[in-house]
Amino acid sequence: MSTISFKLKPDPSSSTTATAGRLGTLLVTRPDGAQLDIETPNFLASTSRGAVPHLSRDHVLASSSTRGLHVTYDSFLEQSPPLPPLYPSERPMHDFLAYPASKHILSLSLRDTDDTRTAPTNGNDFVNVWTARGVRRTVPKPFHDDVVKCHVDILEAISDIPTTAPPYSQRRLEKSVERTSGWLADLLRRHRPEERLTPGILANMVGGTSVQARKAFAVALQETVGGRKLVDDLLGVSFDLAHLRTVLDAARPTIVVEEDVIEEVQTADAVVLVEEHTVIQATVDLVEAAAKEDAADGSPTTLIASSSTRHPDTPTRHPLVPYLDASLHSIPPSKLRVARSTRSPHDVLLLVRDAGIDLFDARWAQDAASVGVALTFVFPAAADLPPSSDVGINLYDAVYAYDHQPLTSLPCDCISCTPLPQSSIPHTTSSPSDALPRTEPDASYRRSYIHHLLRTHEMSAHALLAAHNLSVLERFFASIRHHLLSGSSEFGEEVERFVKTYDGSMKLLEQARLDWKDVDLARGKGRLAREKVKMAEAEG
């Protein structure tokens, strides 16, 4: 069967810090000896119910930006037993979803991290997951056994992420650490990586916004099972950024009621503004206690400084980095680091620079295509751009009705910017001379035309934008790797300039989502919008 490995370059032992931007290679070797690799930092394209949103199978096969794909298992739980493990194939998930193993690396997790809806509390032997047909209980052992049979390349082990509304008591965080480490130990005990039937396994680093709990989980991965440490059998670790944001956003003095235990949760008063972002410094008294402990051993304890008091030469710091640092406290630098639910290129750059993240999702860029936004940003940022420039253009806006420019002036090989192949197209196999050479020097689709498609509710508009945005993301990460090769100091300087040049609050996407509500109202005389309201009321 296939094997998967992750190697840093240069060797991590030569690194002076565990949280510096780094370069690596994720390598998959198939049984026939064929190899697929993903140079890191990089991204995995997100899927919905196994399909890349808006793109056909041919689009996915033809694009280099979709060679790495992430699938969530929640959409298959509406049927019992789920279909993928039953598919008669050597690689059930690849073949069931029609992603050739020779072209695609598949990653799989139980749930969509961007789905932060509340659900009934998890138990000692199950977690609750939202599916298309409501909440379903999922038991770790059968889930792990099923997905191992799917022969995906990367598997994120099941974790006890609290599903009730925050904040969470110390007792709840302790349960999260104990359950997750126990389920992971059981998975690794029954499915050893050396068996060659087991995918590369990621541990989701739990602990919420408690520095102490996050460190405790990292220490728990040092436990020995079958003569080996848990962490030694892991391909890497993953971080659920959406959950962290949810807890931080909900931070306020309150009373937590859980299993007949009532605890008063203290919160820090400090709220700071950084580059349009609001950051709450702490959520539970546990963090304050851990901060004193961290100060004693030199660990990071504070978030980024206010833009009003921060020295101009002080680097911008991502607000979630202290929590990621705590989770990486005892994790070998050689392990793959994956971040899910990023929201912007600013997120990506700061997490690469400050936390050494290797793989990201592409959800935010793909969602932008869903509301008519074409990404146009570049890294490094152009010197002539004014501060707080938008990262893209909202093509649903009427201002683009008569804008006949292509999406970008830069070279782009997506189906929007390069709709015709570079080589000739043979009309028949018997007459290769009957070929249509590419004679049009600029055959790209125009902003005005895609605006027209969006206004007329034509689905091909989203296909063109999705392909374009993924291509922009591919070039973005290629440039990140190039500048990391040039040296960490140059990369850090370019990150700072990018953060100052482009709008980190992503107001463009917020406005596009508001504009797109008009489309929902126009379709079926508002039927879709009314159904969404009913679903929201039912869930609330």
Protein Blocks (a to p, Z undefined) as FASTA:
>chain_A
ZZddddddddfklpcbfkbccddddddddfkopacdddddddddddeehiaghiafklmm
mpmklmpccddfklmmmpccdfklmpgcfblmlmmnopafklbccdddfbdfklmcdcdd
ddfkbccdddfebccdddfklmmmmmmmnopabdcddddddfbdcdddfklmmmmmmmmm
mmmmmmmmmmcfklopaccdddddehijafklmmmmmmmmmpceehiafklmpgbdcddf
klmmmmmmmgccddddeehiacdddddfbdcdeehiacdfbfbfklmmmmmmmmmnopaf
bdcddfklpcfklccddfklmmmmmmmmmgcfkbccddehiabfklmmmmmmmnopabdc
fklmmmmmmnopacfbdcdddfkbcehiafbdcfkbmklmmmcbdfbfcdcfbfklmmbc
fbdcdfbfklmmlccddfbfblcdcfklmmmmmmnopaklmmmmmmmmmmmmmmmmmmmm
mmmmnopklmmmmmmmmmmmpcfklmmmmmmmmmmmmmmmmngghmmmmmmmmmmmmmZZ
